[in-house]
Amino acid sequence: MNSNPARPSSKSMVIGVDVGGTFTDVVLVSGEGRQRIAKAVTTPGDYSTGILNGVRDILGDGEPSDVERFILGTTVATNAVIEQKGARTAVLMTAGFEDTLEIGRQKRSVLYDLFLDPETPNFLAPRRQRLGIRERIDASGGVVTPLDEDQVRRAITDLVDQHGIEAVAVCYLFSFLNPDHERRTKEIIIETFPQLQVSISSDVDPVFREYERLCITALDAYLRPTMQSHLGELADALSDSGIAAELEVMQSRGGISSYRQIVELPARTVLSGPAAGVLGALHVAKEAGFEDIISLDMGGTSADIAVVKDGQALTTTDGMILQYPFRFPMIDCSPIGAGGGSIAWVDSVGSLHVGPQSAGAAPGPACYGRGGADPTVTDASIVLGWLNPDYFAGGTLSLDVDAAHKALETIAGPLSLSVPEAAWAIHAIVNAKMADEMRLWTVCRGYDPRDFALVLLGGAGPVNGGMVAKASSISTILVPNTPGVLSAFGLLVANIEHDNSAAFRAAADAIDVNAMTEVYRELDARGLETMAREGVPADAIRIKRSADLRYLGQSYELNVAFNGDVSADVIPRLVDGFHIKHKQVYGQHSTEATVEFVNLRAVHSYPLPKPKPVTPAGGSSWTDAKVGTRRAYFFPEFPSGIGVGVYDRTLLPQGKEVRGPLIIDQSDTTTVIYPGQSCRVDRFGNIVVTSPATHRNTT
């Protein structure tokens, strides 16, 4: 990263690249504020190829040397976990606790399934690659049994010789209170085998609960070689292309960091892409005057749903990747298998399903003409007449309408439906899945989805979002200027950010304020050191502090933030905030119950200049913006199809409201305005869609 991050010069350019499962989206903003967008097909075998294709396209005749910042949102870590294609990893634990990774918390997602697959991440380190080491730290941080250094040397030698391990995760009991044994183990491993990658839990996640701490530490080790290779190769490729700017990467929490910092804690990037989408939606919505939003980022492979309340994206430290605990600070985002490439299929009893399997980028939906034959959501959109087959993804692809019809016939026949009816059924199912997830993601956190505006992004979000809003009783929808690449734009509005945490367990009425102050001082020192390596001046750093609290005897805690320095009055403020949050999340609280502090956290950030979304000039009337008609199907209103007006997004006039159904085409997506909905363009160029008002029960 630049030694002094500052506002780009008039000739400089900032590039954001979001690598999705199907498309790689690229946004370029120049120093003068001009914006360009591009899409390239993702190349899973070598992500750098797809990235460079998009970068070359967007640069055009521009000079690569004028690129001042280059920010990446990546799915490489996510895919490595989903596909189980990380490094061959070993785990060293305190002797007697070698099976913690396999035992987990004994939770079952399906209670009575006798053949349930393991729901703990055994793939990270099979039993033969998990060894116990003689050592022991007690619950106060004292040494009970010294570290057996000779056993560490023998164990690591056997693991390399017999199993060819490439990475090691070290997670000893109570290392978050005393990390000496873990640190010495890491030194021994590197002295013995310098080529091995080593992650220790006292660096990765220094708080209690050994299973969750082990999961994230093993995941970090599992991803290290893959991420180091991917980011290193991309950095070299960018340099070879003439881009001198240091590669920056989005973290799951929504902050960015130099890739050299990321490769030291690669697990922080597992939800990199979804975080960027939420930031882009938040930035656009705030500018348009919306503080409470739900973002729906629907791409080719999945859909990501997140909540923004009072202008702040909700975050969590108890996330999940697949069904496994992911205990890193992250934007509270729910990814589900609902994208344009989601495959429709009929089960043995004749029921229609959509996803979670996806056709991805290769072979892709049947209409891509790349060998895919399975019917997908995108194929259904083509059959319903919603997409322009001659200009898809900015002209990146020309879609095969006949192939889409042929693929959907395999669904329509068994269901005794016409092809358009089958296409509508596919959309009805995928939209219902997203609406159900949206309700869970809001109601379970104490929010009513009807109080929020729905912001649509991703290539498929504006196609499906109108029906999702109807199913969720949401009356206001916001479609930004460039929703198809808004995740890439979100990379450009992120701050440099790093977070640190420490265990601090004490009853609220017995806290030593001086001890609490000392812990925060240590967290600040770590944060300032990291930010200094980013080249950020100390006097420009912003600090946000918080604490994890729970009622005494509870199993899990809630995070509560506070402003200002640590003082005696902070503790009652945090306790009051905890009661309020507990009431919101769980529907009840008890001011008489003892409140316990569990962890302390600090986030250090540096705000970077934010490019504004470009407002298109627009046209003078909707009549002038109309470029043709397409026969489209809407059920139950128009089951036989209807000629629907098609409009050019860049020519839409501001202000005047029109009623659907209508279709709005642009280079990065298509917006469908459904029957009963109306839309207008606001002064920022966003399409604001209004659905019929819904009744609210106020009794």
HELIX and SHEET records of a PDB file:
HELIX    1   1 TYR A   47  LEU A   59  1                                  13    
HELIX    2   2 PRO A   64  ASP A   66  5                                   3    
HELIX    3   3 VAL A   76  ILE A   82  1                                   7    
HELIX    4   4 THR A  100  ILE A  103  1                                   4    
HELIX    5   5 ASN A  122  LEU A  124  5                                   3    
HELIX    6   6 ARG A  127  GLN A  129  5                                   3    
HELIX    7   7 GLU A  149  HIS A  163  1                                  15    
HELIX    8   8 ASP A  180  THR A  192  1                                  13    
HELIX    9   9 SER A  201  VAL A  204  1                                   4    
HELIX   10  10 GLU A  210  ASP A  240  1                                  31    
HELIX   11  11 TYR A  259  ILE A  262  1                                   4    
HELIX   12  12 PRO A  266  THR A  269  5                                   4    
HELIX   13  13 SER A  272  ALA A  288  1                                  17    
HELIX   14  14 ALA A  366  TYR A  368  5                                   3    
HELIX   15  15 VAL A  377  VAL A  383  1                                   7    
HELIX   16  16 VAL A  401  LEU A  415  1                                  15    
HELIX   17  17 VAL A  419  VAL A  443  1                                  25    
HELIX   18  18 PRO A  449  ASP A  451  5                                   3    
HELIX   19  19 GLY A  461  ALA A  471  1                                  11    
HELIX   20  20 PRO A  483  VAL A  485  5                                   3    
HELIX   21  21 LEU A  486  LEU A  492  1                                   7    
HELIX   22  22 ALA A  508  ALA A  510  5                                   3    
HELIX   23  23 VAL A  513  ARG A  533  1                                  21    
HELIX   24  24 ALA A  538  ALA A  540  5                                   3    
HELIX   25  25 VAL A  570  TYR A  586  1                                  17    
HELIX   26  26 TRP A  622  ALA A  625  1                                   4    
HELIX   27  27 ARG A  649  LEU A  651  5                                   3    
SHEET    1   A 6 GLN A  35  VAL A  41  0                                        
SHEET    2   A 6 PHE A  23  SER A  30 -1                                        
SHEET    3   A 6 MET A  13  VAL A  19 -1                                        
SHEET    4   A 6 VAL A  67  GLY A  73  1                                        
SHEET    5   A 6 LEU A 247  MET A 250  1                                        
SHEET    6   A 6 ILE A 256  SER A 258 -1                                        
SHEET    1   B 4 ARG A 130  ILE A 133  0                                        
SHEET    2   B 4 THR A  89  THR A  94  1                                        
SHEET    3   B 4 ALA A 167  CYS A 171  1                                        
SHEET    4   B 4 GLN A 197  ILE A 200  1                                        
SHEET    1   C 2 ARG A 136  ILE A 137  0                                        
SHEET    2   C 2 VAL A 143  THR A 145 -1                                        
SHEET    1   D 8 GLN A 312  ALA A 313  0                                        
SHEET    2   D 8 ALA A 303  LYS A 309 -1                                        
SHEET    3   D 8 ILE A 293  MET A 298 -1                                        
SHEET    4   D 8 ALA A 453  LEU A 457  1                                        
SHEET    5   D 8 THR A 476  VAL A 479  1                                        
SHEET    6   D 8 ILE A 687  THR A 690 -1                                        
SHEET    7   D 8 SER A 678  VAL A 681 -1                                        
SHEET    8   D 8 VAL A 658  ARG A 659 -1                                        
SHEET    1   E 3 GLN A 312  ALA A 313  0                                        
SHEET    2   E 3 ALA A 303  LYS A 309 -1                                        
SHEET    3   E 3 CYS A 333  ILE A 336 -1                                        
SHEET    1   F 2 THR A 315  THR A 316  0                                        
SHEET    2   F 2 MET A 330  ILE A 331 -1                                        
SHEET    1   G 2 GLY A 319  ILE A 321  0                                        
SHEET    2   G 2 TYR A 324  PHE A 326 -1                                        
SHEET    1   H 2 SER A 342  VAL A 346  0                                        
SHEET    2   H 2 LEU A 352  SER A 358 -1                                        
SHEET    1   I 4 ILE A 496  ALA A 507  0                                        
SHEET    2   I 4 VAL A 595  TYR A 606 -1                                        
SHEET    3   I 4 ARG A 542  TYR A 551 -1                                        
SHEET    4   I 4 LEU A 558  PHE A 562 -1                                        
SHEET    1   J 4 LYS A 626  PHE A 634  0                                        
SHEET    2   J 4 PHE A 638  ASP A 648 -1                                        
SHEET    3   J 4 LEU A 662  ASP A 665  1                                        
SHEET    4   J 4 THR A 670  ILE A 673 -1                                        
END                                                                             
